[in-house]
Amino acid sequence: MDSAKQAKGPQSETVVVPIDLGERSYDIHIGRNLLSHIQDYVPMDLKGRTLFVLTDENVSNPHGGQVYEALKSVRPESVQLLALPAGEQTKSFANLERVVAWLLDHGVERDSVLFAVGGGVIGDLGGFAAATIMRGIAFVQVPTTLLAQVDSSVGGKTAINVPQGKNLVGAFYQPVSVVCDIETLKTLPRREVLAGYAETVKYGLINDPEFFIWLEKEGQKVCDLDPEPVSKAVEISCRKKAEIVKEDEKESGVRALLNLGHTFGHALEIAAGYDGRLLHGEAVAIGMVLAFHLSHRLGLCAEEEGSRVESHLTEIGLPTRINMIFPPLETDAKELMSYMKHDKKVSLGVLSYIVVNSIGKAHVMQGVSDEDVIEILQHSIDGT
């Protein structure tokens, strides 16, 4: 990989993918058995600092505890751990307040470091807390899900959800390091792995058709957590996101392509009420298929392109139509459309869509009629 370099950790070889953002640059470390010596992947001396480990109740044992014990070996008297409830509902103002209070009650200082150990929920919430406390403290992303390793932990997007929509309150705030321990994926339920795989597929669909071809051949092995394929998938995903973030850190241009399927997906998540019936990656899988159907309806791409994407995601075991969500959503196409109009991609009252000309050729489009979008939503609801 041209943008990656090899490094030797104390226990395992790691791949290091740099994120080049000038003074805000940092490295993504990808390897095995990294958590037990996580201090070796932090670009600062931790002695003398107060350290905080934020995790959730599913991850606290073993991963959060493993990071906690590793840091205790460096600062035995100054490491704190907080485990929040698991799930998307944790990304809320109430839990942000809880995290901030925890940091303040335990002596947070400007040179403290927060370790966000978990999936995208903990990474987003922890990063936002780090961005705001003391006007910003250092934080380390320690993603323990496939979705977080290939997407949400990289690039500095932090946020919480509000009733009006997902990720509408947040900040761009870069971590000082990202540590992807592939071993943590072994503790995931199969459904969580598949949800993360959807975000992996996204990189092939937006600008790398060769990666999508590779995933068509190796995708089942990735989802089975076969060591070589899953490591390669994480590395390629991180490398591709690093390239995009370097070019467009705050999503004023090309970075918007990473939202392929997300405008649809976020609306579905709102309709589901974050109640567990629909994981983020599952919503994105349906959303990406909808994006291809919309592109075909607009005359931008051949129907076969969308069929190929839908076939692959179905073979992997991901939902591809709204009528596959169970229990069924109590919504309709017009209500979903209203949720989409609260999306972050609305600018000057106009909603932008990520559309495609083919697999690997995505672009941003405005001026799409609500009628076209409602039509393809209705077809997905009906399963036609």
C-alpha positions as CSV (number, residue, x, y, z in Angstrom):
1,M,0.0,0.0,0.0
2,D,1.6,3.3,-1.1
3,S,0.3,5.3,1.8
4,A,1.0,2.7,4.5
5,K,4.1,1.8,6.3
6,Q,5.1,-1.2,8.4
7,A,6.0,-1.0,12.0
8,K,6.9,-3.5,14.7
9,G,5.0,-3.3,18.0
10,P,6.2,-5.1,21.1
11,Q,3.9,-8.1,20.4
12,S,2.8,-7.9,16.8
13,E,3.5,-6.3,13.4
14,T,1.3,-3.3,12.7
15,V,0.5,-1.4,9.6
16,V,0.6,2.3,10.0
17,V,-1.6,4.5,7.8
18,P,-0.9,8.2,8.2
19,I,-3.5,11.0,8.1
20,D,-1.7,14.0,6.7
21,L,-3.4,17.1,8.1
22,G,-0.4,19.3,9.0
23,E,-0.3,20.1,12.7
24,R,-3.3,17.8,13.2
25,S,-1.7,14.8,11.5
26,Y,-1.8,11.4,13.2
27,D,-1.4,7.7,12.5
28,I,-3.8,4.8,12.2
29,H,-2.3,1.6,13.7
30,I,-3.7,-1.6,12.4
31,G,-2.6,-5.0,13.9
32,R,-3.3,-7.6,16.5
33,N,-2.9,-7.7,20.3
34,L,-2.3,-3.9,20.5
35,L,-4.5,-3.0,23.4
36,S,-2.4,-4.6,26.1
37,H,0.4,-2.0,25.3
38,I,-1.7,0.8,23.9
39,Q,0.6,3.4,25.4
40,D,3.1,2.5,22.6
41,Y,0.7,3.9,20.0
42,V,0.2,7.3,21.6
43,P,2.5,10.0,20.3
44,M,3.1,11.6,23.7
45,D,4.5,10.7,27.1
46,L,1.6,9.8,29.3
47,K,3.5,10.1,32.6
48,G,2.1,13.0,34.7
49,R,-1.2,13.1,32.8
50,T,-4.7,12.1,34.0
51,L,-6.0,9.4,31.7
52,F,-9.6,8.6,31.0
53,V,-11.1,5.5,29.4
54,L,-14.6,5.8,28.0
55,T,-16.3,2.6,26.9
56,D,-19.7,0.9,26.9
57,E,-21.0,-1.9,29.0
58,N,-20.6,-4.4,26.1
59,V,-17.0,-3.5,25.5
60,S,-15.9,-2.8,29.1
61,N,-14.9,-6.4,29.5
62,P,-12.6,-7.3,28.0
63,H,-11.5,-4.4,25.7
64,G,-12.1,-1.4,27.9
65,G,-10.6,-3.2,30.9
66,Q,-7.6,-4.2,28.8
67,V,-6.9,-0.6,27.9
68,Y,-7.5,0.5,31.5
69,E,-5.0,-2.1,32.9
70,A,-2.4,-1.1,30.2
71,L,-2.7,2.5,31.2
72,K,-2.6,1.7,34.9
73,S,0.9,0.3,34.3
74,V,1.9,3.8,33.3
75,R,-0.2,5.9,35.6
76,P,-1.5,3.6,38.4
77,E,-3.0,6.4,40.5
78,S,-4.5,8.5,37.6
79,V,-6.6,6.4,35.3
80,Q,-10.4,6.6,35.3
81,L,-12.9,4.3,33.5
82,L,-16.6,5.0,32.7
83,A,-18.8,2.4,30.9
84,L,-22.0,3.7,29.4
85,P,-25.0,1.7,28.2
86,A,-24.5,0.3,24.7
87,G,-26.5,1.4,21.7
88,E,-27.2,4.4,19.5
89,Q,-29.4,6.0,22.1
90,T,-26.3,6.7,24.1
91,K,-25.3,9.4,21.7
92,S,-27.4,12.0,23.5
93,F,-27.1,15.3,25.3
94,A,-27.8,13.5,28.6
95,N,-24.9,11.2,28.2
96,L,-22.6,14.0,26.9
97,E,-23.4,15.8,30.2
98,R,-22.7,12.6,32.1
99,V,-19.3,12.2,30.4
100,V,-18.4,15.9,31.0
101,A,-19.3,15.6,34.6
102,W,-17.2,12.5,35.0
103,L,-14.2,14.2,33.5
104,L,-14.6,17.3,35.7
105,D,-15.2,15.3,38.8
106,H,-12.0,13.3,38.3
107,G,-9.7,16.2,37.7
108,V,-9.5,16.6,33.9
109,E,-6.8,19.0,32.8
110,R,-5.8,20.4,29.5
111,D,-3.0,17.8,29.2
112,S,-5.3,14.9,30.0
113,V,-6.0,12.2,27.4
114,L,-9.3,10.5,26.7
115,F,-9.3,7.0,25.2
116,A,-12.6,6.2,23.4
117,V,-12.8,2.4,23.4
118,G,-15.7,0.9,21.5
119,G,-17.8,1.3,18.4
120,G,-18.9,4.4,16.6
121,V,-21.2,5.5,19.4
122,I,-18.4,5.7,22.0
123,G,-16.0,7.2,19.4
124,D,-18.5,9.9,18.4
125,L,-19.6,10.8,21.9
126,G,-16.1,10.6,23.4
127,G,-14.6,12.7,20.6
128,F,-17.2,15.4,21.0
129,A,-16.7,15.5,24.8
130,A,-12.9,15.7,24.2
131,A,-13.5,18.6,21.7
132,T,-15.5,20.6,24.2
133,I,-14.0,20.0,27.6
134,M,-11.4,22.6,28.5
135,R,-11.8,23.8,24.9
136,G,-10.2,20.6,23.7
137,I,-8.1,17.7,25.2
138,A,-6.2,15.0,23.4
139,F,-8.2,11.8,22.6
140,V,-7.3,8.4,21.2
141,Q,-9.8,6.5,19.0
142,V,-9.7,2.7,19.9
143,P,-12.4,1.3,17.6
144,T,-13.5,-2.2,18.5
145,T,-16.1,-2.8,15.8
146,L,-15.5,-3.3,12.0
147,L,-17.7,-0.3,11.3
148,A,-15.7,2.0,13.5
149,Q,-12.4,0.6,12.3
150,V,-13.1,1.2,8.6
151,D,-15.1,4.5,9.0
152,S,-16.2,6.4,12.0
153,S,-13.0,6.4,14.0
154,V,-11.1,8.0,11.1
155,G,-11.4,11.6,10.0
156,G,-12.3,13.6,13.1
157,K,-16.1,13.7,12.9
158,T,-17.7,13.7,16.3
159,A,-21.3,14.2,17.2
160,I,-24.4,13.3,19.1
161,N,-28.0,12.6,18.0
162,V,-31.0,14.8,18.7
163,P,-34.7,14.1,18.1
164,Q,-34.6,16.1,14.8
165,G,-31.9,13.9,13.3
166,K,-28.7,12.0,13.6
167,N,-25.3,13.6,14.2
168,L,-26.7,17.1,14.0
169,V,-24.7,18.4,17.0
170,G,-21.0,17.9,16.9
171,A,-17.6,19.1,15.8
172,F,-14.7,18.2,13.5
173,Y,-12.0,17.3,16.0
174,Q,-9.1,15.0,15.2
175,P,-7.7,12.3,17.5
176,V,-4.0,12.1,18.2
177,S,-4.0,8.4,17.3
178,V,-6.3,5.6,16.1
179,V,-5.6,2.1,17.3
180,C,-7.3,-0.7,15.4
181,D,-6.8,-4.1,17.1
182,I,-8.2,-6.7,14.7
183,E,-8.5,-9.2,17.5
184,T,-11.4,-7.2,19.1
185,L,-13.6,-8.1,16.1
186,K,-13.7,-11.7,17.2
187,T,-16.0,-10.7,20.1
188,L,-18.6,-9.1,17.8
189,P,-22.0,-10.7,17.0
190,R,-22.2,-11.7,13.3
191,R,-24.8,-9.0,12.7
192,E,-22.4,-6.3,13.9
193,V,-19.7,-7.6,11.6
194,L,-22.0,-7.4,8.6
195,A,-23.1,-3.9,9.5
196,G,-19.4,-2.8,9.4
197,Y,-18.9,-4.6,6.1
198,A,-21.5,-2.3,4.5
199,E,-19.3,0.7,5.2
200,T,-16.3,-1.2,3.7
201,V,-18.3,-1.8,0.5
202,K,-18.9,2.0,0.3
203,Y,-15.3,2.7,-0.6
204,G,-15.5,0.5,-3.6
205,L,-18.7,2.0,-4.8
206,I,-17.7,5.7,-4.5
207,N,-14.3,5.6,-6.3
208,D,-12.6,2.2,-6.4
209,P,-14.3,-0.4,-8.6
210,E,-11.3,-2.7,-8.3
211,F,-11.8,-2.8,-4.5
212,F,-15.5,-3.7,-5.0
213,I,-14.4,-6.6,-7.4
214,W,-12.1,-7.8,-4.7
215,L,-14.9,-7.7,-2.1
216,E,-17.2,-9.7,-4.4
217,K,-14.5,-12.4,-4.3
218,E,-13.3,-12.1,-0.7
219,G,-16.3,-10.5,1.1
220,Q,-17.5,-13.7,2.8
221,K,-13.9,-14.2,4.1
222,V,-13.9,-10.7,5.5
223,C,-17.2,-11.2,7.3
224,D,-15.9,-14.6,8.6
225,L,-13.0,-12.6,10.0
226,D,-10.4,-14.6,8.1
227,P,-7.2,-12.8,9.3
228,E,-5.7,-11.8,6.0
229,P,-8.8,-10.6,4.2
230,V,-10.2,-8.7,7.1
231,S,-6.9,-7.0,7.8
232,K,-6.6,-6.0,4.2
233,A,-10.2,-4.7,4.1
234,V,-9.5,-2.5,7.2
235,E,-6.2,-1.3,5.8
236,I,-7.6,-0.4,2.3
237,S,-10.7,1.3,3.9
238,C,-8.5,3.4,6.2
239,R,-6.1,4.3,3.4
240,K,-9.0,5.4,1.1
241,K,-10.6,7.5,3.9
242,A,-7.2,9.0,4.7
243,E,-6.8,10.2,1.1
244,I,-10.2,11.8,1.1
245,V,-9.8,13.4,4.6
246,K,-6.5,14.9,3.5
247,E,-8.1,16.5,0.5
248,D,-11.2,17.7,2.3
249,E,-11.1,17.6,6.1
250,K,-14.3,19.4,6.8
251,E,-16.6,18.0,4.1
252,S,-16.7,21.0,1.7
253,G,-16.1,18.9,-1.3
254,V,-15.1,15.3,-2.1
255,R,-15.5,14.1,1.5
256,A,-19.3,14.3,0.9
257,L,-19.0,11.2,-1.2
258,L,-18.4,9.2,1.9
259,N,-22.1,9.8,2.7
260,L,-23.2,7.4,-0.1
261,G,-26.4,5.9,1.2
262,H,-26.3,7.8,4.4
263,T,-29.1,10.4,3.7
264,F,-31.5,7.5,3.2
265,G,-30.0,5.5,6.0
266,H,-30.2,8.2,8.6
267,A,-33.9,8.7,7.8
268,L,-34.5,5.0,8.3
269,E,-32.7,5.1,11.6
270,I,-34.8,8.0,12.8
271,A,-38.0,6.1,11.7
272,A,-36.8,3.1,13.7
273,G,-36.2,5.2,16.8
274,Y,-32.7,3.7,17.4
275,D,-34.5,0.8,19.0
276,G,-32.1,-1.9,17.9
277,R,-34.1,-3.3,15.0
278,L,-31.8,-1.5,12.5
279,L,-28.1,-1.1,12.9
280,H,-26.3,1.9,11.3
281,G,-24.5,-0.3,8.7
282,E,-27.8,-2.1,7.8
283,A,-29.4,1.3,7.2
284,V,-26.4,2.3,5.0
285,A,-26.7,-0.9,3.0
286,I,-30.4,-0.2,2.2
287,G,-29.4,3.4,1.6
288,M,-26.7,2.5,-0.9
289,V,-29.1,0.4,-2.9
290,L,-31.6,3.2,-2.9
291,A,-28.9,5.6,-4.2
292,F,-28.3,3.2,-7.1
293,H,-32.1,2.9,-7.8
294,L,-32.4,6.7,-7.7
295,S,-29.4,7.1,-10.0
296,H,-31.0,4.7,-12.5
297,R,-34.4,6.5,-12.2
298,L,-32.5,9.8,-13.1
299,G,-30.9,8.2,-16.1
300,L,-27.4,8.3,-14.6
301,C,-26.5,4.6,-14.5
302,A,-27.6,1.2,-15.8
303,E,-30.1,-0.9,-13.8
304,E,-27.5,-3.7,-13.9
305,E,-25.1,-1.7,-11.7
306,G,-27.6,-1.4,-8.8
307,S,-28.6,-5.1,-9.3
308,R,-25.0,-6.1,-8.9
309,V,-24.6,-4.1,-5.7
310,E,-27.9,-5.4,-4.3
311,S,-27.0,-9.0,-5.2
312,H,-23.6,-8.8,-3.4
313,L,-25.1,-7.2,-0.2
314,T,-27.9,-9.8,-0.2
315,E,-25.4,-12.7,-0.5
316,I,-23.4,-11.3,2.4
317,G,-26.6,-11.2,4.5
318,L,-27.4,-7.5,4.7
319,P,-30.9,-6.0,4.2
320,T,-31.3,-4.2,0.9
321,R,-34.9,-3.1,0.9
322,I,-37.0,-1.2,3.5
323,N,-39.5,-4.0,3.7
324,M,-36.7,-6.3,5.1
325,I,-36.6,-4.3,8.4
326,F,-38.2,-6.2,11.2
327,P,-40.4,-5.4,13.0
328,P,-41.6,-3.3,10.1
329,L,-41.2,0.5,10.3
330,E,-44.4,2.4,11.0
331,T,-43.7,5.1,8.4
332,D,-44.3,5.9,4.8
333,A,-42.3,7.4,1.9
334,K,-43.4,11.0,2.6
335,E,-42.5,10.8,6.3
336,L,-39.0,9.4,5.4
337,M,-38.6,12.3,2.9
338,S,-39.4,14.8,5.7
339,Y,-36.6,13.2,7.9
340,M,-34.2,13.5,5.0
341,K,-34.8,17.2,4.7
342,H,-33.3,17.6,8.2
343,D,-30.1,15.9,7.1
344,K,-26.7,17.7,7.4
345,K,-26.4,17.7,3.6
346,V,-29.1,20.4,3.3
347,S,-27.6,23.7,2.3
348,L,-29.5,26.9,1.5
349,G,-32.7,24.8,1.7
350,V,-31.5,22.3,-0.9
351,L,-30.8,18.6,-0.2
352,S,-27.8,17.1,-1.9
353,Y,-27.7,13.4,-2.9
354,I,-24.8,11.2,-3.6
355,V,-25.6,9.5,-6.9
356,V,-23.6,7.2,-9.2
357,N,-22.8,6.8,-12.9
358,S,-21.5,3.3,-12.2
359,I,-19.8,1.3,-9.5
360,G,-16.8,3.4,-8.5
361,K,-18.1,6.7,-10.0
362,A,-20.1,8.7,-7.4
363,H,-20.8,12.4,-7.3
364,V,-22.9,15.0,-5.5
365,M,-26.2,16.1,-7.1
366,Q,-28.7,18.8,-6.2
367,G,-32.0,19.5,-7.8
368,V,-33.5,16.0,-7.4
369,S,-37.2,16.1,-7.3
370,D,-39.0,14.9,-4.1
371,E,-41.3,12.9,-6.4
372,D,-38.4,10.8,-7.7
373,V,-37.1,10.1,-4.2
374,I,-40.6,9.3,-2.8
375,E,-41.1,6.9,-5.7
376,I,-38.0,4.8,-5.1
377,L,-38.6,4.9,-1.3
378,Q,-42.1,3.5,-1.9
379,H,-40.8,0.7,-4.2
380,S,-38.4,-0.3,-1.4
381,I,-41.2,-0.2,1.2
382,D,-43.3,-2.4,-1.0
383,G,-40.3,-4.7,-1.8
384,T,-40.7,-4.2,-5.6
